[in-house]
């Protein structure tokens, strides 16, 4: 609430109104500073939590990617083995035929 005084009010009344207004502004400023400080703490806490959650998710994602990469390695090795056997057998047929006569 703002305290006013008429323009023709005595000096003491005007000074008292100014002091009351100054106290009001000071109280509102302290309240605003407290709110800002609380919001900053809340934001910092939430940011730290989010950072920790993202770190856990990133490490979990790395683990899943690594597992998917190494699981496919066995299948790729088996495929390469059978491909080599197929290539050898497909190119060795004339030689095998010549040996049987």
C-alpha distance (Angstrom), angle and dihedral (degrees) to the residues before:
residue distance angle dihedral
X1 . . .
X2 3.77 . .
X3 3.79 120.9 .
X4 3.75 115.9 -143.4
X5 3.75 133.6 -175.9
X6 3.76 130.2 -157.8
X7 3.79 116.6 -103.3
X8 3.79 92.5 -113.5
X9 3.84 94.6 49.0
X10 3.80 118.7 125.8
X11 3.77 118.3 -95.4
X12 3.83 94.4 -108.0
X13 3.81 91.7 55.3
X14 3.81 91.8 48.2
X15 3.82 92.1 48.6
X16 3.80 90.5 48.6
X17 3.83 90.2 51.5
X18 3.81 90.3 49.1
X19 3.82 91.2 49.6
X20 3.80 91.2 49.4
X21 3.81 90.3 48.8
X22 3.78 90.9 48.3
X23 3.81 91.4 51.2
X24 3.80 89.3 49.0
X25 3.80 92.0 50.7
X26 3.80 90.7 46.7
X27 3.82 91.6 51.6
X28 3.80 91.6 48.7
X29 3.79 90.7 48.0
X30 3.82 91.9 51.6
X31 3.80 89.9 48.5
X32 3.81 91.2 50.3
X33 3.81 91.4 47.8
X34 3.81 90.1 50.8
X35 3.79 91.5 49.7
X36 3.79 91.5 48.4
X37 3.79 91.2 48.4
X38 3.82 91.9 49.6
X39 3.81 91.2 47.7
X40 3.80 90.7 49.5
X41 3.82 92.0 51.2
X42 3.80 91.2 47.3
X43 3.80 91.8 48.2
X44 3.80 92.6 47.6
X45 3.81 91.7 49.0
X46 3.82 92.8 48.3
X47 3.80 90.9 46.2
X48 3.81 91.1 52.8
X49 3.80 90.8 48.4
X50 3.81 91.4 49.3
X51 3.80 90.8 48.3
X52 3.80 91.5 51.5
X53 3.81 91.8 47.4
X54 3.80 91.3 49.5
X55 3.81 90.1 49.4
X56 3.80 91.0 53.0
X57 3.81 91.0 46.8
X58 3.80 92.4 48.7
X59 3.80 92.8 50.4
X60 3.83 90.1 47.2
X61 3.79 89.8 50.3
X62 3.82 91.0 49.9
X63 3.79 89.6 50.6
X64 3.81 91.6 50.8
X65 3.81 92.6 47.5
X66 3.80 90.9 49.2
X67 3.80 91.4 48.3
X68 3.80 91.5 49.4
X69 3.80 91.3 48.3
X70 3.79 95.8 49.3
X71 3.81 94.7 41.1
X72 3.80 90.1 58.2
X73 3.80 90.8 50.1
X74 3.82 93.4 76.1
X75 3.77 91.8 49.0
X76 3.82 91.2 48.1
X77 3.83 91.0 50.1
X78 3.81 91.5 50.9
X79 3.80 90.2 48.6
X80 3.81 91.8 49.9
X81 3.82 90.3 49.8
X82 3.81 93.6 52.0
X83 3.80 91.1 43.9
X84 3.81 89.7 54.3
X85 3.83 90.7 48.4
X86 3.80 90.2 49.5
X87 3.80 93.4 49.1
X88 3.80 91.9 48.7
X89 3.78 93.3 47.8
X90 3.81 94.1 45.2
X91 3.80 93.6 51.6
X92 3.81 95.9 38.9
X93 3.81 96.7 58.4
X94 3.85 95.9 94.9
X95 3.82 90.4 49.2
X96 3.81 92.2 48.2
X97 3.81 90.3 49.5
X98 3.80 91.0 50.8
X99 3.82 91.3 51.3
X100 3.81 94.3 52.6
X101 3.89 95.1 59.2
